[in-house]
Amino acid sequence: MLKWLQDRLSRRQSIAIWVVKQLDDTTLHLCGRGMAEGTERISHRRSALAHGTFVGPVRIGEHHEVWHSDLFARLPLRDELRLIDEREAEYAGRRYYVSWVPERCWNFQAR
């Protein structure tokens, strides 16, 4: 009951995520920290993010622009991806090199 009430009251809250533009064998192309937004219940959005099926608005960094989730390869929850330093990260039990994606490339859609 309490979880239902919390979801009801926090429907407009955002969920903290990492925004991954592309994931290669050894490299994680990272846009940065973001927020998954929407009007669904927060528990439904969190579940969709965990399963990789989230579709909706994404806000990256401190910008006021909103991007669509289809532009990005992965949107892991903040605690699923750990930055070791600026050049390495740990995600899904593996270590990756980090390549920071410039803002001008966030809406690029070709391979």
Residue pairs with C-beta under 8 A, 6 or more apart in sequence:
3 43
6 42
7 41
7 42
7 43
8 41
10 42
11 39
11 40
11 41
11 42
12 37
12 39
13 42
14 35
14 36
14 37
14 59
15 35
15 36
15 42
15 45
15 46
15 49
15 77
16 33
16 34
16 35
16 77
16 78
17 33
17 34
17 35
17 36
17 49
17 58
17 75
17 76
17 77
17 78
18 30
18 32
18 33
18 34
18 74
18 75
18 76
18 77
18 78
18 80
18 81
19 30
19 31
19 32
19 33
19 34
19 58
19 60
19 72
19 75
20 28
20 29
20 30
20 31
20 72
20 73
20 74
20 75
20 76
20 81
21 29
21 30
21 31
21 71
21 72
21 73
21 101
21 105
21 106
21 108
22 29
22 73
22 101
23 29
23 73
23 74
23 96
26 96
26 97
27 96
27 97
27 98
27 99
28 81
28 89
28 91
28 96
28 97
28 98
28 99
29 73
29 99
29 101
30 89
30 98
30 99
30 100
30 101
31 60
31 72
31 100
31 101
31 106
32 60
32 61
32 100
33 60
33 61
33 78
34 58
34 59
34 60
34 61
34 75
35 58
35 59
36 45
36 49
36 54
36 56
36 57
36 58
36 69
36 75
37 56
37 57
37 58
37 59
37 66
38 45
38 56
38 57
40 48
40 56
45 54
45 56
46 77
48 54
48 55
49 75
49 76
49 77
50 77
52 74
52 75
54 69
54 75
55 69
55 70
56 68
56 69
57 66
57 67
57 68
57 69
58 66
58 67
58 68
58 69
58 71
58 72
58 75
59 65
59 66
59 67
60 67
60 106
63 103
67 106
67 107
69 75
71 106
71 107
71 108
71 109
76 91
80 91
80 92
81 89
81 90
81 91
82 89
82 90
82 91
83 89
83 98
84 90
84 95
86 98
86 100
87 97
87 98
88 95
88 96
88 97
88 98
89 95
89 96
89 98
90 96
